[in-house]
Amino acid sequence: MVHGRSFLHVVASLLILGLSGATKKEAVKNNSGVQPAGQCGTWVKNPEGGLFTSPNYPNKYPPERECIYIIEAPPRQCIDLFFDEKYSIEPSWECKFDHIEVRDGPFGFSPIIGRYCGQQSPQYIRSSGRYLWIKFVADGELEAIGFSANYNFTADPDFKDMGIPKPLPFCEFEMGGPEGIIESQQITKDGKASPTEAVDCKWFIRAPPRSKIYLRFLDYEMQNSNECKRNFVAVYDGSSSVEDLKVKFCSTVASDVMLLSALGVVRMWADEGSRRSRFKILFTTFQEPPCEADTFFCHSNMCINNSLVCNGIQNCVYPWDENHCKEKRKANLLDNLNNTNGTIIGVTCCVVLILLVVSVVVQIKQPRKKYILRRDDFDPTVFQEVFQEPPHYELCTLRSAAAASADLAELAEDLESFHRLRRSSSRCVHDHHCGSNQPPGAKSANLSPAALMTEMQPQPTRPLLPPNTANRRSILVMKHSYSQDACELDDELDEVPTTSHRLARHEKAVQRFCLIGSLSKHESEYNTTRV
């Protein structure tokens, strides 16, 4: 009886499996799968759920086996999972040996729901989102019959207020070639969906045989970050089945992806409130070393097509293909210059530089030449006091006519005092009183005051302004010609004060000193003559 029931169960499973082939077009609603395919028992899919079993169920499962089952529900739905009561897995402490592990999500690092083994089947399990990840592990000892599980899809409580979702538009793209751009804007550009519709689009990238695919994100932003139920970008390696899901991005950052097969699938899901989510991906097909003759080695185990080198886009993981690209970059003005143009520009620059140097030299030398030429035009007699030292000291002061008259009167008084002194000290004042004391042969000298004053009269002064201008200031220039013995003042002339009143006092002192010296000299000559 037991064998009959087992037979009927196997027949029913095969019948469901056959019917699933007839509903292949509806498989998009149930994108569930197992890995490795064909070695992990029976898998039956239908639009609203499915069934899967351990290998060889209801017989004992083989040793050393690991199977991963990934269930994916349609958008805005979650998964309910039920295990059949006919269930037996090798029991162990904390299920460290043979066991079933269930996680709430599409990856092995998704939050764990539980780990199960023994003779009692697990209780009912519901996912929080669209995915469940189930792994069955069998070691090399103590095999059992395994398990059988059924699953179905139910409405997600998080979207109960949004009602039943509308049917999704068909949205698929085929891509190929050594490189290409995949971006979310293609959805509206190609008319796959309107900006207000929810989308579940796929881009199929097909590389040549024995090639692989490198994906580099150029732009990425999710309108509802960290809400994977509402928007995400997923990458599949090998097919669009959930078991080939490589990575899924729904947060704020997306990283580059290296696919190991010649078929890559990029999938974007966005509901009606997340259509502003966007991405842009550059895909590059490559082969592993050794590189062929028409390929470029990227130093990261990549051999890309030579047409991608120096194209302004980084196709390698590191920018090896864009280094040293001067000869292939966009030609600019300097690149268009040939040898002739370069020579002309060089000669012109040299001529301009030489003219500039000559102009600077001329500007430096020109003021000196003008000065030398002008010196020949100067009258040294006019500017003698300014530009050269005169042979005779010329004392020049700015004085009034009244002050000059006072000085002349004072000079006359000094002369009169000198004459009185001379008359009082002389023993021969008049011409007839020279008498007996005169030696023989001596001649009497005419020592009248008028003659003496005429003899000792200094050179007359030459006023620069008329003396009758009492209310005007005049310049009085007095020249003194004196001998070295009488008045040696040459060394003191350089230290003459520069102010007007000091020049006046100094002039008086010089006049008196020179006058007294001159009178003393005449008196000595007179006494000698008299003796």
C-alpha positions as CSV (number, residue, x, y, z in Angstrom):
1,M,0.0,0.0,0.0
2,V,2.8,2.3,0.8
3,H,4.5,1.6,-2.4
4,G,1.3,2.3,-4.3
5,R,1.0,5.7,-2.7
6,S,4.6,6.5,-3.5
7,F,4.0,5.5,-7.1
8,L,0.9,7.7,-7.3
9,H,2.9,10.6,-5.9
10,V,5.6,10.2,-8.4
11,V,3.1,9.9,-11.3
12,A,1.4,13.1,-10.1
13,S,4.7,14.9,-9.9
14,L,5.5,13.9,-13.4
15,L,2.1,14.9,-14.6
16,I,2.5,18.3,-13.1
17,L,5.9,18.6,-14.6
18,G,4.5,17.8,-18.1
19,L,1.8,20.4,-17.7
20,S,4.3,23.0,-16.7
21,G,5.9,22.6,-20.1
22,A,2.6,23.6,-21.6
23,T,2.6,26.7,-19.4
24,K,6.1,27.8,-20.3
25,K,4.9,31.2,-21.3
26,E,3.5,31.7,-17.8
27,A,6.8,30.9,-16.2
28,V,7.7,34.5,-16.0
29,K,5.3,34.8,-13.1
30,N,7.2,32.1,-11.3
31,N,10.9,32.8,-11.8
32,S,12.0,30.1,-9.3
33,G,14.9,27.7,-9.8
34,V,17.4,25.3,-8.3
35,Q,21.1,25.0,-8.5
36,P,22.7,22.8,-9.7
37,A,19.9,22.0,-12.2
38,G,19.1,18.4,-12.8
39,Q,20.8,17.2,-9.6
40,C,18.5,18.5,-6.9
41,G,15.3,16.6,-7.2
42,T,12.0,17.5,-8.8
43,W,10.9,21.1,-9.5
44,V,7.4,21.9,-10.6
45,K,6.3,25.5,-11.4
46,N,2.9,27.0,-12.0
47,P,1.7,30.6,-12.2
48,E,0.6,30.7,-8.6
49,G,3.2,28.5,-6.9
50,G,5.0,25.2,-7.3
51,L,6.6,22.1,-5.7
52,F,10.2,21.0,-5.2
53,T,11.8,18.0,-3.5
54,S,15.1,16.7,-2.4
55,P,17.1,14.4,-4.7
56,N,15.6,11.0,-5.2
57,Y,12.6,11.8,-3.1
58,P,10.8,9.8,-1.8
59,N,13.9,7.5,-1.7
60,K,17.0,8.3,0.2
61,Y,18.9,11.3,-1.0
62,P,22.5,10.7,-2.1
63,P,25.5,11.6,0.0
64,E,27.7,14.7,-0.5
65,R,25.1,16.8,-2.1
66,E,24.3,20.5,-1.8
67,C,21.3,22.1,-3.5
68,I,20.1,25.7,-3.5
69,Y,16.4,26.5,-4.2
70,I,15.5,30.2,-4.8
71,I,11.8,31.1,-5.1
72,E,10.7,34.4,-6.5
73,A,7.2,35.8,-6.3
74,P,5.7,38.4,-8.7
75,P,5.8,42.0,-7.7
76,R,3.8,43.0,-4.6
77,Q,3.5,39.4,-3.5
78,C,5.2,37.2,-0.9
79,I,5.8,33.5,-0.6
80,D,4.1,30.9,1.7
81,L,6.2,27.7,2.1
82,F,4.8,24.4,3.4
83,F,6.8,21.1,4.0
84,D,5.1,17.7,3.5
85,E,4.7,15.6,6.6
86,K,6.6,12.8,5.0
87,Y,9.9,14.3,6.0
88,S,13.2,12.8,7.3
89,I,16.7,14.4,7.5
90,E,19.6,13.1,9.6
91,P,19.2,14.6,13.1
92,S,22.2,16.3,14.8
93,W,22.9,18.9,17.5
94,E,22.0,22.3,16.0
95,C,21.6,20.6,12.6
96,K,25.4,20.8,11.9
97,F,25.3,17.9,9.5
98,D,22.4,17.2,7.1
99,H,20.0,20.1,7.2
100,I,17.7,22.6,5.4
101,E,18.4,26.3,5.7
102,V,15.8,28.9,4.8
103,R,16.7,32.6,4.4
104,D,14.4,35.6,3.8
105,G,15.8,36.9,0.5
106,P,17.5,35.9,-2.7
107,F,21.0,35.4,-1.4
108,G,23.0,33.2,1.0
109,F,23.7,36.2,3.1
110,S,20.0,37.2,3.5
111,P,18.5,37.1,7.0
112,I,18.1,33.6,8.2
113,I,14.7,32.3,9.0
114,G,15.7,28.9,10.4
115,R,17.8,25.7,10.1
116,Y,15.9,22.3,10.1
117,C,16.6,18.6,10.5
118,G,15.3,15.5,12.2
119,Q,12.0,13.7,11.8
120,Q,9.6,16.6,12.3
121,S,8.8,18.8,9.3
122,P,9.2,22.6,9.7
123,Q,6.2,24.7,10.3
124,Y,4.6,27.1,7.8
125,I,7.1,29.8,6.6
126,R,6.2,33.2,5.0
127,S,8.7,35.5,3.4
128,S,8.7,39.2,4.0
129,G,9.3,40.0,0.4
130,R,9.4,38.4,-3.0
131,Y,12.2,35.9,-2.4
132,L,13.1,32.9,-0.4
133,W,16.5,31.2,-0.4
134,I,16.6,27.5,0.6
135,K,19.7,25.3,0.9
136,F,19.7,21.5,1.4
137,V,23.0,20.0,2.6
138,A,23.9,16.2,2.9
139,D,27.2,14.9,4.2
140,G,28.7,11.6,3.5
141,E,26.9,9.5,6.1
142,L,23.4,8.5,7.3
143,E,21.1,9.4,4.4
144,A,17.3,9.7,4.7
145,I,14.3,10.2,2.5
146,G,14.6,14.0,2.5
147,F,11.7,16.4,2.0
148,S,9.0,17.7,-0.3
149,A,7.8,21.3,-0.2
150,N,5.0,23.3,-1.7
151,Y,4.9,27.1,-2.1
152,N,2.4,29.6,-3.4
153,F,2.2,33.3,-3.8
154,T,0.0,35.7,-1.8
155,A,-0.5,39.4,-1.6
156,D,2.2,41.3,0.3
157,P,0.6,43.0,3.3
158,D,2.8,46.1,2.7
159,F,0.9,46.8,-0.6
160,K,-2.7,45.9,0.5
161,D,-3.7,49.6,0.2
162,M,-2.5,49.8,-3.4
163,G,-4.8,47.1,-4.7
164,I,-4.1,44.5,-7.3
165,P,-1.2,45.5,-9.5
166,K,-1.8,46.1,-13.2
167,P,-0.3,43.7,-15.7
168,L,3.3,44.6,-16.4
169,P,4.3,45.6,-20.0
170,F,6.7,43.4,-21.9
171,C,10.1,45.0,-21.6
172,E,13.2,43.2,-22.9
173,F,16.3,44.3,-24.8
174,E,19.0,42.5,-26.7
175,M,22.6,43.8,-26.5
176,G,25.8,42.7,-28.1
177,G,29.2,43.8,-29.5
178,P,32.6,44.5,-27.9
179,E,31.0,47.2,-25.7
180,G,27.7,49.0,-25.2
181,I,25.6,51.2,-22.9
182,I,22.6,50.0,-20.9
183,E,20.5,52.7,-19.3
184,S,17.0,53.0,-17.9
185,Q,16.1,55.8,-20.3
186,Q,15.8,53.2,-23.0
187,I,12.5,52.1,-21.5
188,T,10.7,55.3,-22.4
189,K,12.8,56.1,-25.5
190,D,11.9,52.7,-27.1
191,G,8.3,53.0,-25.9
192,K,8.4,49.9,-23.7
193,A,6.4,51.6,-21.0
194,S,5.0,55.0,-20.1
195,P,6.6,57.0,-17.3
196,T,3.8,56.2,-14.9
197,E,3.8,52.4,-15.3
198,A,5.5,49.9,-13.1
199,V,8.3,48.1,-15.1
200,D,10.2,44.9,-14.8
201,C,12.7,45.2,-17.7
202,K,15.6,42.9,-18.7
203,W,18.6,43.5,-20.8
204,F,20.3,40.4,-22.3
205,I,24.0,40.9,-23.1
206,R,25.4,38.2,-25.4
207,A,29.2,38.0,-25.7
208,P,31.1,35.8,-28.2
209,P,31.9,32.2,-27.2
210,R,34.6,31.8,-24.6
211,S,34.2,35.4,-23.6
212,K,33.1,37.1,-20.4
213,I,31.4,40.3,-19.5
214,Y,32.5,43.3,-17.4
215,L,29.9,45.7,-16.2
216,R,30.8,49.2,-14.9
217,F,28.2,51.5,-13.4
218,L,28.4,55.0,-14.8
219,D,25.3,56.3,-13.1
220,Y,23.0,54.9,-10.4
221,E,20.3,56.2,-8.2
222,M,17.2,54.6,-6.6
223,Q,14.3,56.9,-5.9
224,N,13.3,54.8,-2.9
225,S,16.7,53.7,-1.5
226,N,16.8,50.6,0.6
227,E,13.3,49.6,-0.4
228,C,14.0,46.6,-2.5
229,K,10.3,45.8,-2.8
230,R,9.7,49.0,-4.7
231,N,12.9,49.3,-6.9
232,F,16.1,47.5,-7.6
233,V,18.7,46.7,-10.2
234,A,19.7,43.0,-10.4
235,V,22.5,41.3,-12.4
236,Y,22.3,37.6,-13.5
237,D,25.2,35.5,-14.7
238,G,24.2,32.9,-17.3
239,S,20.4,33.3,-17.4
240,S,17.5,35.3,-16.1
241,S,16.6,32.5,-13.6
242,V,16.7,33.4,-10.0
243,E,19.3,30.7,-9.3
244,D,21.7,32.7,-11.5
245,L,21.2,35.9,-9.6
246,K,24.6,37.4,-9.1
247,V,23.9,40.6,-7.2
248,K,21.0,43.0,-6.5
249,F,21.3,46.7,-5.8
250,C,18.6,48.7,-4.1
251,S,20.6,51.0,-1.7
252,T,22.6,54.1,-2.5
253,V,25.7,52.5,-4.0
254,A,26.3,50.1,-6.9
255,S,29.7,48.4,-7.7
256,D,31.1,47.0,-10.8
257,V,30.3,43.4,-11.7
258,M,32.4,40.7,-13.4
259,L,30.4,38.0,-15.1
260,L,31.9,34.6,-15.7
261,S,29.7,33.5,-18.6
262,A,29.0,34.7,-22.1
263,L,25.4,35.7,-21.2
264,G,24.6,38.5,-18.8
265,V,21.2,39.8,-17.7
266,V,20.5,43.2,-16.2
267,R,17.1,43.6,-14.6
268,M,15.3,46.7,-13.3
269,W,12.2,46.6,-11.2
270,A,10.4,49.9,-10.3
271,D,6.8,50.4,-9.3
272,E,4.7,53.3,-10.1
273,G,6.1,55.5,-7.4
274,S,9.8,54.7,-8.2
275,R,10.0,55.5,-11.9
276,R,12.5,58.2,-11.3
277,S,15.0,55.5,-10.4
278,R,17.8,55.4,-13.0
279,F,21.0,53.7,-13.9
280,K,23.6,53.6,-16.7
281,I,26.0,50.7,-17.2
282,L,28.9,50.2,-19.6
283,F,29.4,46.6,-20.6
284,T,32.6,45.3,-22.1
285,T,33.2,41.8,-23.5
286,F,36.6,40.3,-22.9
287,Q,38.6,37.1,-22.9
288,E,41.1,35.8,-20.5
289,P,44.9,35.7,-21.4
290,P,46.7,34.7,-23.4
291,C,45.6,37.5,-25.6
292,E,45.1,37.2,-29.3
293,A,46.8,39.4,-31.9
294,D,43.8,41.8,-32.3
295,T,43.2,42.3,-28.6
296,F,44.7,44.6,-25.9
297,F,45.9,43.3,-22.5
298,C,44.4,45.2,-19.6
299,H,46.8,44.0,-16.9
300,S,43.8,42.6,-15.0
301,N,43.3,39.2,-16.8
302,M,41.3,41.0,-19.5
303,C,41.9,41.0,-23.2
304,I,39.7,43.5,-24.9
305,N,39.2,44.4,-28.5
306,N,41.8,46.8,-30.0
307,S,39.0,49.1,-31.2
308,L,38.3,50.0,-27.6
309,V,41.8,51.4,-26.9
310,C,42.0,55.2,-26.7
311,N,38.3,55.7,-27.5
312,G,37.8,58.1,-24.6
313,I,36.0,55.5,-22.4
314,Q,37.5,53.3,-19.8
315,N,36.8,49.7,-20.7
316,C,39.4,48.0,-18.5
317,V,39.0,47.7,-14.7
318,Y,41.9,50.2,-14.5
319,P,42.4,52.8,-17.2
320,W,45.2,51.0,-19.0
321,D,43.4,51.3,-22.3
322,E,43.3,55.2,-22.0
323,N,46.9,55.8,-21.1
324,H,49.4,57.2,-23.6
325,C,46.6,58.1,-26.0
326,K,48.0,61.4,-27.4
327,E,48.1,60.2,-31.0
328,K,44.5,59.0,-30.9
329,R,42.8,61.8,-28.9
330,K,40.8,64.5,-30.6
331,A,43.1,66.6,-32.7
332,N,43.6,70.1,-31.5
333,L,45.5,73.1,-32.8
334,L,48.9,71.9,-31.7
335,D,48.4,68.5,-33.3
336,N,47.6,70.2,-36.6
337,L,51.0,72.0,-36.7
338,N,53.6,70.6,-39.1
339,N,57.3,71.3,-39.3
340,T,56.8,74.3,-41.7
341,N,54.3,76.0,-39.4
342,G,56.4,75.3,-36.4
343,T,59.5,76.9,-38.1
344,I,57.5,80.0,-39.1
345,I,56.2,80.5,-35.6
346,G,59.6,80.0,-34.1
347,V,61.3,82.5,-36.3
348,T,58.5,85.1,-35.7
349,C,58.9,84.6,-32.0
350,C,62.7,85.1,-32.2
351,V,62.3,88.3,-34.2
352,V,59.8,89.7,-31.8
353,L,62.0,88.9,-28.9
354,I,65.0,90.6,-30.5
355,L,63.0,93.7,-31.2
356,L,61.8,93.8,-27.6
357,V,65.4,93.6,-26.3
358,V,66.5,96.4,-28.7
359,S,63.7,98.5,-27.5
360,V,64.6,98.1,-23.9
361,V,68.2,98.9,-24.5
362,V,67.3,102.1,-26.4
363,Q,65.0,103.2,-23.7
364,I,67.8,102.7,-21.1
365,K,70.4,104.5,-23.2
366,Q,68.3,107.3,-24.6
367,P,68.1,109.6,-21.4
368,R,71.9,109.6,-21.0
369,K,72.4,110.6,-24.6
370,K,70.0,113.5,-24.3
371,Y,71.8,114.7,-21.2
372,I,75.2,114.7,-22.9
373,L,73.9,116.6,-25.8
374,R,72.3,119.2,-23.7
375,R,75.5,119.8,-21.7
376,D,77.1,121.3,-24.7
377,D,74.3,123.9,-24.9
378,F,74.8,125.1,-21.3
379,D,76.5,128.5,-20.6
380,P,79.0,127.8,-17.8
381,T,79.3,131.5,-17.0
382,V,75.6,131.8,-16.4
383,F,75.3,128.6,-14.3
384,Q,78.8,128.9,-12.8
385,E,77.5,129.1,-9.3
386,V,75.4,125.9,-9.7
387,F,77.4,123.5,-11.9
388,Q,81.1,124.3,-11.2
389,E,83.2,125.8,-8.5
390,P,84.2,129.4,-9.4
391,P,87.8,130.5,-9.3
392,H,86.9,133.3,-6.8
393,Y,84.3,132.8,-4.2
394,E,81.2,134.7,-4.9
395,L,79.1,135.5,-1.9
396,C,75.5,135.9,-3.0
397,T,72.7,136.9,-0.8
398,L,69.2,138.2,-1.1
399,R,69.0,141.5,0.6
400,S,67.0,144.7,0.5
401,A,68.3,148.1,-0.7
402,A,68.0,149.6,2.9
403,A,70.2,146.8,4.3
404,A,72.8,147.4,1.6
405,S,72.9,151.1,2.4
406,A,73.3,150.3,6.1
407,D,76.2,148.0,5.4
408,L,78.0,150.7,3.3
409,A,77.5,153.2,6.1
410,E,78.9,150.8,8.6
411,L,81.9,150.2,6.4
412,A,82.6,153.9,6.1
413,E,82.5,154.2,9.9
414,D,85.1,151.4,10.2
415,L,87.4,153.1,7.7
416,E,87.1,156.4,9.6
417,S,88.0,154.7,12.8
418,F,91.0,153.1,11.2
419,H,92.2,156.5,9.8
420,R,91.9,158.1,13.2
421,L,93.9,155.3,14.7
422,R,96.6,155.6,12.0
423,R,96.8,159.4,12.5
424,S,97.2,159.1,16.2
425,S,100.0,156.5,15.9
426,S,101.9,158.0,13.0
427,R,104.7,160.4,13.6
428,C,104.4,162.0,10.2
429,V,100.8,162.9,9.5
430,H,101.2,165.7,7.0
431,D,103.6,166.1,4.0
432,H,105.6,169.0,5.5
433,H,106.2,167.2,8.8
434,C,108.6,164.4,7.9
435,G,111.8,166.1,9.0
436,S,115.0,165.2,10.5
437,N,114.3,161.7,11.4
438,Q,113.9,160.7,7.8
439,P,117.0,158.9,6.5
440,P,118.9,160.3,3.6
441,G,117.6,159.5,0.2
442,A,114.2,158.6,1.5
443,K,111.3,160.1,-0.3
444,S,108.3,161.4,1.4
445,A,105.2,159.5,0.8
446,N,101.8,161.0,0.1
447,L,99.8,159.6,2.9
448,S,96.7,161.8,2.7
449,P,93.5,160.1,3.9
450,A,91.9,160.5,0.5
451,A,94.9,158.8,-1.2
452,L,95.0,156.1,1.4
453,M,91.3,155.4,1.0
454,T,91.7,155.3,-2.8
455,E,94.5,152.9,-2.5
456,M,92.9,150.6,0.0
457,Q,89.4,150.9,-1.5
458,P,88.0,147.3,-2.2
459,Q,86.4,146.5,-5.4
460,P,83.1,148.1,-5.6
461,T,80.0,146.0,-5.3
462,R,77.7,145.5,-8.2
463,P,74.0,145.3,-7.1
464,L,71.8,143.1,-9.2
465,L,68.8,145.4,-8.7
466,P,68.6,149.2,-8.8
467,P,69.5,150.7,-5.4
468,N,66.6,153.2,-5.5
469,T,64.0,150.5,-5.1
470,A,63.5,150.7,-1.4
471,N,60.5,148.4,-1.2
472,R,62.0,145.6,-3.3
473,R,64.4,142.8,-2.4
474,S,67.7,142.8,-4.4
475,I,70.5,140.4,-4.8
476,L,73.9,141.8,-3.8
477,V,76.9,139.9,-5.3
478,M,80.1,140.8,-3.7
479,K,83.4,139.5,-5.2
480,H,86.5,139.5,-3.0
481,S,89.9,139.2,-4.6
482,Y,92.4,138.7,-2.0
483,S,95.9,137.2,-1.7
484,Q,96.7,134.1,0.1
485,D,98.8,136.0,2.6
486,A,96.2,138.5,3.4
487,C,93.0,136.4,3.8
488,E,93.2,132.6,3.5
489,L,89.6,131.5,3.5
490,D,89.5,129.0,0.6
491,D,89.2,126.0,3.0
492,E,86.2,127.6,4.7
493,L,84.2,128.5,1.7
494,D,82.6,125.0,1.4
495,E,81.2,125.4,4.9
496,V,79.4,128.8,4.2
497,P,75.9,128.8,5.8
498,T,73.1,128.5,3.3
499,T,70.4,130.7,4.9
500,S,70.2,134.4,4.0
501,H,70.8,135.9,7.5
502,R,73.8,133.6,8.1
503,L,75.3,134.6,4.7
504,A,74.9,138.3,5.6
505,R,76.7,137.9,8.9
506,H,79.5,135.9,7.3
507,E,79.8,138.5,4.6
508,K,80.4,141.3,7.1
509,A,83.0,139.2,9.0
510,V,84.9,138.5,5.8
511,Q,84.8,142.1,4.7
512,R,86.1,143.4,8.0
513,F,88.8,140.7,8.2
514,C,90.0,141.4,4.7
515,L,89.9,145.2,5.2
516,I,91.9,145.1,8.4
517,G,94.4,142.7,6.8
518,S,94.8,145.1,3.8
519,L,95.2,148.1,6.0
520,S,97.8,146.3,8.2
521,K,99.8,145.5,5.0
522,H,99.7,149.1,3.8
523,E,100.8,150.3,7.3
524,S,103.8,147.9,7.3
525,E,104.8,149.2,3.9
526,Y,104.5,152.8,5.1
527,N,106.6,152.2,8.2
528,T,109.2,150.5,6.1
529,T,109.3,153.3,3.7
530,R,109.5,155.8,6.5
531,V,112.4,154.1,8.1
